Amino acid sequence: MNKLIFLPLFLLLWSASLFAAGDQYVLGVDGLGCPFCAYGVEKKLSTINGVENVETDIESGQITVTLTEGKALSEEAAREAVKDAGFSLRSFTRNQEIE
């Protein structure tokens, strides 16, 4: 009986966390050529306070960074993280709250 109550409660809480994401940023990065390159940049971006998720599209050279609700990413912080990984930030675009 407890399992029957726990499962719907768990699913409700989990689905609510999906909608609690904050802003998304799309970074254009020059020089991404392989998964190893992407991993290096993702690792640096993940260390920034508030970063919840980082996804890389190697072909387009775009990295999508999702922050927790209430957090923001400055272009300077993104540029520094990308530079520390050995790449250049080409563009920085902020998308308002995602759902």
ZIBELFEN-V578152 format. One record per residue. RES is the residue in three letters. PSI is psi in radians with two decimals (NA if undefined). Layout:
RES&PSI ; RES&PSI
//
This chain:
MET&-0.73 ; ASN&-0.61 ; LYS&-0.60 ; LEU&-0.54 ; ILE&-0.67 ; PHE&-0.77 ; LEU&-0.90 ; PRO&-0.64 ; LEU&-0.77 ; PHE&-0.82 ; LEU&-0.66 ; LEU&-0.82 ; LEU&-0.71 ; TRP&-0.77 ; SER&-0.58 ; ALA&-0.62 ; SER&-0.45 ; LEU&-0.55 ; PHE&0.02 ; ALA&0.14 ; ALA&2.61 ; GLY&-2.51 ; ASP&2.74 ; GLN&2.53 ; TYR&2.43 ; VAL&2.10 ; LEU&2.28 ; GLY&2.17 ; VAL&2.22 ; ASP&2.40 ; GLY&0.00 ; LEU&2.05 ; GLY&-0.22 ; CYS&2.91 ; PRO&-0.56 ; PHE&-0.71 ; CYS&-0.82 ; ALA&-0.74 ; TYR&-0.73 ; GLY&-0.75 ; VAL&-0.75 ; GLU&-0.72 ; LYS&-0.77 ; LYS&-0.77 ; LEU&-0.59 ; SER&-0.33 ; THR&-0.18 ; ILE&2.33 ; ASN&2.19 ; GLY&-0.19 ; VAL&2.16 ; GLU&-0.62 ; ASN&2.53 ; VAL&2.19 ; GLU&2.36 ; THR&2.35 ; ASP&1.76 ; ILE&-0.72 ; GLU&-0.73 ; SER&-0.25 ; GLY&0.43 ; GLN&2.43 ; ILE&2.24 ; THR&2.14 ; VAL&2.16 ; THR&2.29 ; LEU&2.77 ; THR&2.74 ; GLU&2.34 ; GLY&-0.07 ; LYS&2.74 ; ALA&2.74 ; LEU&2.17 ; SER&2.66 ; GLU&-0.61 ; GLU&-0.74 ; ALA&-0.71 ; ALA&-0.78 ; ARG&-0.75 ; GLU&-0.76 ; ALA&-0.74 ; VAL&-0.73 ; LYS&-0.75 ; ASP&-0.48 ; ALA&-0.12 ; GLY&0.37 ; PHE&3.06 ; SER&2.36 ; LEU&2.09 ; ARG&-0.66 ; SER&2.76 ; PHE&1.98 ; THR&2.34 ; ARG&2.22 ; ASN&2.29 ; GLN&2.99 ; GLU&2.26 ; ILE&2.76 ; GLU&NA
//
